[in-house]
Amino acid sequence: MERHERLGIRHQVLKKLRDAFLYSSEPTFTLSSGRKSRYYIDCKKVTLDPEGAFLIARLVLDAIAVDEVDAIGGMTLGADPIAVAVAVVSYQEDRPIAAFVVRKEPKAHGATSYIEGNLPRGSRIVVVDDVLTSGASTERTIGILKEAGCVIVKVLALVDRKEGGRDRLAAAGYPIDSLFTIEDLLKA
C-alpha cells in the first residue's frame, strides 16, 4: 500500500475510533479485568461497521505484509470481526489468510475445543485483539494456541491503551505491534 493511501486509511479509522471513544473525569468505565477507567474504547462500533472493518483489514494486511502468515485470530469477541475482515480482504487481494477464533472456555460438545477454524499444527499465526490493556487475556490466548502447536508470528492490537500489555508480551518474547495507541485517540 502506498504511503499516502495508508495515511488516508489511518485517518479514516482514527476518526471512527475517536467517535467510539468515551471519556469521563471520574473512573466510571469497568474494563474486562474489573478495573475502573476514565475512558472506554468501544471498538466494536468500528470493527463491526462495514467501512471500519474493511479499512482496518487493509491496515492489518499492510502491518503484516512482510510476515509469512497462515491465519489470524484471537480471543472472542474482540478479535472476531477483525480476523474475519482480514480473511475476506486477504482473499480479495489474492493473499488468503484464514481466520480463527479462540473461545474463553472449551466447547462443551463435539471436539470440545477452545479453537474454532481450520488451524493445523504448525500454523504461523498473528494473534489480534481490538484493545490491548494488561496483556493478560492475550497471553492466555497465546498459551492456548501454542498448546495447539501454532507458531506465533506477531501480536497485533487495534488500540494499545499503554497500560503494560505491550511490555508484558514483549518480555515473554512475542513481537508486538499496534495500529493505534491511546495517545492517538487523545490528540485533538
ABEGO torsion letter per residue (X at the ends): XBAAAAAAAAAAAAAAAAAABBBBABBABBBAAGBBBABBBBAAAAAABAAAAAAAAAAAAAAAAABBBABBEEBOAAAAAAAAAAAAAAAAAGBBBBBBBBBABBBABEAGBABBEBBBBGBBBBBBBABBBAGAAAAAAAAAAAAAGBBBABBBBABBAGAGAAAAAAAAGBBBBBABBAAAAABX
